Amino acid sequence: MAKNDKGEGQTGGIQSLDAALRLLVAMMERRGPVSLSELARDCRMPPSKVHRYLASFQHASLVEQAGRSGKYDLGPGAVTLGLSALARHDFVNRASDALPDLCTESGLTTLLSVWGNQGATVIRWERAASPTVTSMGLGTTLPLLNSATGRAFLAWAPQAPLQAIRDAELRHARKNPAIAPDVPADRDIDKLVETIRAKGYASVEGKFIPGLVAIAAPILDWQGEAQAVVTLIGTDPSVVQPGSEAVKRLIAFCEDLSFAPMTMADAK
């Protein structure tokens, strides 16, 4: 084994372990069985070295080898490891712990919501240095159609739990179009959802709550479904514009805590 295979790197890591982990990452990114030569090429390693690592991975059940093709794939040990990590991942608390930093960096009031029995429910509230005047607070339940938070759940949350509230709000909106003026005239909610998902965030302007604007984005699990929604609230209309600094910060924050991409373009 080469000397730098077993030494420690400049950052304090073990170089041979770093190389082994690169192999696992390469296998993960392939999304299917891969040959030894392909792995060697992907990781820029000699095939003999790759073979030694793969043999160790097989002993630990992290990797398995197909019969006739001879290609390698992630094994049951990797599945068990992944499931254990998923079971320990707490989307809500991780987002809650990071929320004050997002509030400080954006300069906007920031809230975290989850889907509860009554709908989109605020569970954490961070007020900006220049607080917005609003009656909302912890425990507030926000509507689906005319709140940025609700719209983010509408676009990314599992649909079954939303169905009753969604249908009720749509019936109300048909009778009172001013409630959600930017919902398509035919009340085709799928068009609104498609627009939101394409942008990667939901937004509402001052026509809903006079003087306030808001943008919201989801924290997605490995199935691409919202576990929570983060919302920024301010008074400047430019906040909701695509490409604004607030939008960039919000999307980056949520993507960092998510397992799946938020936009349709990213998913392709």
N, C-alpha and C positions, 0 to 999 in steps of 0.2 A: 504494500500500500504506500502511496506517495506520502512524503513527509507532510505536505499541507493538507492531506486527507484527515489526519488525526490531530492536527494542531488547533489552537484556538484562533479565531479571527480577530481582527482589530476591534470589533465591537463586543468581544467577549463571548461570542457564540462558538460552537464547535463546527468547523468547516465541513467535516464529513457528514454531520447531521444536517447541516444546511443543504448540502448536495442531495442527500436522501430525500429531504422534504421537497426539494424542487421536482424530483421525480413524481412524487405523489400529486403535487399541484399540476404537473403536466398531464398526468393521467386524468385528473378531475376535469381539466379544460378540454380534453379530447371528447368527453361525453360518450365514450364507447371503447371497446377493446382496441388495444394498440400493440404494435409489434415492438420487439426489443430495438430494432434498428431505428424505428421512428422515434422512440423515446431518447435514444442516444443522440439523434439529430436535434430533437427539440431542446434537449438539455446541454448539448455540446459536450458530451462525455464519451469516452471510449466504450464501446459495447461491452467489453469484459467487466468494466467497472459497474455499468448499469446492471449487468447480470448478477453481480454479487449483491447489490442492493435489493434487487427483486427477490432473490433467494431468501434474504432476511425478512422481507415483507411477507413472503409466503408462509414462513414459519410462524409469523404473528397473525396470520389470516387477514392481513391488510390488503393483500393482493392474491388473486387466483389466476390460473392459466387455463385457457380453453383447450379442449382436447385436440382436434384436428388442425385448427388454425395456428395454435401455439401462441396466440396473442394473449396479452395480459390485461386484466381489468381489476377494478377495486373489488375487494372481497368482503365477506361477512363481518370481519373485524372492523373495516372502515365504516360499514353501515351502523354497527353497534356504537362506534365512537361518535358518528354524526348524530344519531338519535339521542345519545346521552347529552351532547352539547345543546341540541335543540330543546330538550326538556328543561335545561337549566337556564335558557335564555329568557330574560325578563324584559320584554319590549317596553312596558310602561315605566318601570322604575329607572331603566337606563335613560329613557327620554326625559323623565322628570328631573333626574340629577343634572342633565345637561341644559335644561331649560333656562336657568339664569344667565348662562353665557350667551345664548341666542338672543335673549332680551337685551343684554348689554351691547352686543355687537350690532344688532339691528336698530337699536334705539326705539323699538316698538313694543307695545304691550303684547305679551306672549301667553298663550294658553294651551293646555293639553287636555284632550277629550277622549273618552272611550264610549263605546256603544252600550248603553244601559237599558233597563226595562222600558224606560219612557223615551228613549232616543239618544241623540248625541249629548253626552253629559260632561260638563267641565269638571275636571278633577285636580287641576293645578293651574295657578294664575300668577304670572309674574308681571308686575306693573312697571312700565317704563319710567324714566326719570321725569318725563312730562306726561303724567297719566292721562288717559282718555276718560272723558266723563261718560259713564255708562252704568246701567243698572245690573249688568251681568256680573257674575261672581261664581265661586265654587258651588257646584250642584246645579247650576243653570242648565236647562235642557234647551238645545238649539234646534230650530226647524231644519228639515231637509232641503227645501226648495229655495229659501231666501236667506240662508246663512252660508258663509264659506265653509265652515266646519261641517255642516250638514251635507253640503254638496260633495265634499271630499269623501264622506262616508257613502254617499249615493253612488259615487264613481268606483270606489275600491272595496267597500265592505261586502261580505257575503249578503246576498239579496234576500234570502228567506226571513231573517230577523227584521228587515226593513219594510217588508211588504205591507203590513197593516198601516203603518204610519205614512208610507209613501202613497198608498191609495187614498187615504183620508186627506192628505195635503193636496193631491192632484184634484180631487173632487172640489175642495175648497177653492183652489186656484181657477178652476173652470168657471165658478160663479163669481170670482173676484180677480180678474186678470191682472189688476194692479199689484197683487201680492208678489208675483214673480214675472215682471214684464219681459225679461229676457228669455224666458222659457218659450220654445217654439209655439206658434199660434195653435197648432194642432195638438199641443200638449204631449208631443212625442218625446218622452223623457230620455229615450235612447240617444237622441241627437245631442241633448245637453251633456249626457254622460260621455259621449264620444269626444266632444269638444274639450271637456275637462281632462280626460285621460291623455289626449293628444298634447295638451300644454304641460301636463305634469303637476298642475295645481288648480285649485278652485278659487274663485274670487267673487266678491260682491262690492258694489259701490254705494255711495251715499244715498241712493234712492231707497235702500232697504232700512237702514238706520241713519237718519239725517246727520251728516257731518262725519260719519265714520266709513272707512273702507277696510276690507279684510282680505287676506289671502290664507289658504290652508292647503296642506299637503299631508299625505298619509305616511305612516310607518308600516311597511309591508312585511309580512311573514314570507316563508319560503314558497307559499302557494300564491303569492301576489295579492293577498287580501289584507285589508287594513286592520291592524291590531290597535292602533290609536291614530289620532289626527292632531297635528300641530298647527296653530293659527297665529298669525301676526295681525294686530289691529292698529290702525293709525288714522290720521286725518288728511294726509296728503294724497290726492288722487293718483299721483305718479307711482305710488307703492304697488298698485295692482297691475301696472303695465308689464307686458312680457319683457324679460331682460332687465328689469329694474334690480337694483342692488338687493332690495328686500327679497324679491323672488329668488335670486341666485342663492342668497344665504339660507332661505327656507328650504329650497330643494336640496342643497348640499347637506344641510343638517339632517333631513329625513332620509336621504339616500345613504348617509353614513350609518344610520341605525336600522336600515332595511336589508332584507335578503333578496329582494326582487326589484327590477327597474320600475319607475313610475310612469314613464311615457311609452306610448306604443312604438315610437321610433327606436327607443333603447331596447325594447323587447325583441325586435326583429334581428 
